[in-house]
Amino acid sequence: MWRLSGKQKIFEYIDHPADIMLRVYGETLSSLFINAAKGLYDVLKPRTKSGGSENRKTGVLKSSSKEELLVLFLNEILFLAIKDHLIFTDFLINIKCSRNQNRLKYNMTGKEIEMLEREVKAVTYHRLKIEKIGKFFQTEIIVDI
């Protein structure tokens, strides 16, 4: 994982010809998913609402691969940002992986937003691969704008 000014990077922008590409890092699979959510929110550039109420969302997602699970999770929070005008700041994520099924259980707390400054259509599967490099997890995500 790269370091910048003594802090650990959790994501960075990568040049991409048409869309936006992020390289995301995490010490654990759960932290990789959380950092990917923070990267997506950075792309969306939400404008927060002053005095908005606290909101909680819980849920379970299932998939056949870790990569599919990540895309499902990111598209879920993208949907909530667009439809319900919610951005989450606190995440509790539990991921269980087996040969047959991967399961993500989430409990998120966040707040209402006024608007999103950038329109994002979806998070894509294109070139998506979660890798463990040394002690860290890493992936590259392409966001369709």
C-alpha positions as CSV (number, residue, x, y, z in Angstrom):
1,M,0.0,0.0,0.0
2,W,1.3,3.4,-0.9
3,R,2.0,6.1,1.7
4,L,1.3,9.7,1.2
5,S,2.5,12.4,3.8
6,G,2.7,9.7,6.5
7,K,-0.9,8.5,6.0
8,Q,-1.9,5.3,4.3
9,K,-3.7,5.7,1.0
10,I,-7.0,3.9,0.9
11,F,-7.6,4.7,-2.8
12,E,-6.2,6.6,-5.8
13,Y,-7.4,7.7,-9.2
14,I,-5.9,5.9,-12.2
15,D,-6.0,7.4,-15.7
16,H,-8.8,5.9,-17.8
17,P,-9.8,7.0,-21.4
18,A,-13.6,7.2,-20.9
19,D,-14.7,6.5,-17.3
20,I,-13.1,6.9,-13.9
21,M,-10.8,4.2,-12.5
22,L,-9.8,3.8,-8.9
23,R,-7.2,1.6,-7.3
24,V,-8.4,0.6,-3.9
25,Y,-6.4,-0.8,-1.0
26,G,-7.3,-2.5,2.3
27,E,-5.6,-4.4,5.1
28,T,-8.6,-6.8,5.1
29,L,-11.3,-7.7,2.6
30,S,-13.8,-5.8,4.7
31,S,-11.6,-2.7,4.8
32,L,-11.1,-3.0,1.0
33,F,-14.9,-2.8,0.5
34,I,-15.2,0.1,2.9
35,N,-12.4,2.0,1.1
36,A,-14.0,1.3,-2.2
37,A,-17.2,2.8,-0.9
38,K,-15.2,5.9,0.2
39,G,-13.6,6.1,-3.2
40,L,-17.1,5.9,-4.9
41,Y,-18.3,8.7,-2.7
42,D,-15.3,10.8,-3.6
43,V,-16.2,10.3,-7.3
44,L,-19.9,11.3,-6.6
45,K,-18.9,14.4,-4.6
46,P,-22.0,14.6,-2.4
47,R,-23.1,17.9,-1.0
48,T,-24.2,17.2,2.6
49,K,-27.4,18.5,4.1
50,S,-27.0,20.5,7.3
51,G,-28.9,19.2,10.2
52,G,-30.0,16.0,8.4
53,S,-31.0,13.1,10.5
54,E,-28.9,10.0,11.1
55,N,-29.9,7.0,8.9
56,R,-29.1,3.3,9.3
57,K,-29.3,0.6,6.7
58,T,-28.6,-3.1,7.1
59,G,-28.6,-5.9,4.6
60,V,-27.1,-9.0,3.2
61,L,-25.7,-9.6,-0.2
62,K,-24.7,-12.9,-1.7
63,S,-22.7,-13.8,-4.8
64,S,-20.5,-16.5,-6.4
65,S,-17.3,-14.4,-6.3
66,K,-15.7,-11.7,-4.2
67,E,-15.6,-9.4,-7.2
68,E,-19.3,-9.8,-7.9
69,L,-19.9,-9.1,-4.2
70,L,-17.9,-5.9,-4.4
71,V,-19.9,-4.7,-7.4
72,L,-23.2,-5.6,-5.8
73,F,-22.2,-3.7,-2.6
74,L,-21.0,-0.6,-4.5
75,N,-24.0,-0.5,-6.8
76,E,-26.2,-0.9,-3.7
77,I,-24.7,2.2,-2.0
78,L,-24.8,4.1,-5.3
79,F,-28.5,3.3,-5.6
80,L,-29.1,4.5,-2.0
81,A,-27.2,7.7,-2.8
82,I,-29.3,8.4,-5.9
83,K,-32.7,7.2,-4.8
84,D,-32.8,8.0,-1.1
85,H,-30.2,10.7,-1.0
86,L,-28.1,8.9,1.6
87,I,-24.4,8.7,2.1
88,F,-22.8,6.4,4.7
89,T,-19.9,7.3,6.9
90,D,-19.7,4.4,9.3
91,F,-19.6,0.9,8.1
92,L,-19.7,-2.5,9.8
93,I,-19.1,-5.1,7.2
94,N,-18.8,-8.9,7.7
95,I,-17.7,-10.9,4.7
96,K,-17.7,-14.7,4.6
97,C,-16.2,-16.5,1.6
98,S,-16.5,-20.1,0.7
99,R,-16.1,-22.1,-2.5
100,N,-19.8,-22.0,-3.3
101,Q,-21.0,-18.6,-2.0
102,N,-19.7,-15.3,-0.7
103,R,-21.8,-13.4,1.7
104,L,-21.6,-9.8,2.9
105,K,-23.6,-8.5,5.9
106,Y,-23.6,-4.8,6.3
107,N,-24.7,-2.3,8.9
108,M,-24.1,1.3,7.8
109,T,-24.8,4.7,9.4
110,G,-25.0,7.9,7.4
111,K,-26.8,11.1,6.6
112,E,-29.0,12.7,4.0
113,I,-27.4,14.7,1.2
114,E,-28.7,17.6,-0.8
115,M,-27.3,16.5,-4.2
116,L,-24.5,14.6,-6.0
117,E,-22.2,16.8,-8.0
118,R,-21.2,14.0,-10.4
119,E,-23.5,11.6,-12.1
120,V,-22.4,7.9,-12.0
121,K,-24.3,5.3,-13.9
122,A,-22.8,2.2,-12.3
123,V,-19.8,0.4,-11.0
124,T,-18.6,-2.1,-13.7
125,Y,-17.1,-5.6,-13.7
126,H,-14.6,-4.6,-16.4
127,R,-11.1,-5.7,-15.4
128,L,-12.2,-6.2,-11.8
129,K,-10.0,-8.5,-9.9
130,I,-9.4,-8.6,-6.1
131,E,-5.8,-9.5,-5.3
132,K,-3.8,-10.0,-2.2
133,I,-0.4,-8.4,-2.6
134,G,1.8,-9.0,0.4
135,K,-0.3,-8.2,3.5
136,F,-2.8,-6.0,1.7
137,F,-5.8,-6.5,-0.6
138,Q,-6.0,-4.4,-3.8
139,T,-8.4,-3.9,-6.7
140,E,-9.1,-1.6,-9.6
141,I,-12.6,-0.4,-10.1
142,I,-14.0,1.3,-13.2
143,V,-16.9,3.7,-12.5
144,D,-19.2,4.3,-15.5
145,I,-20.0,8.1,-15.7
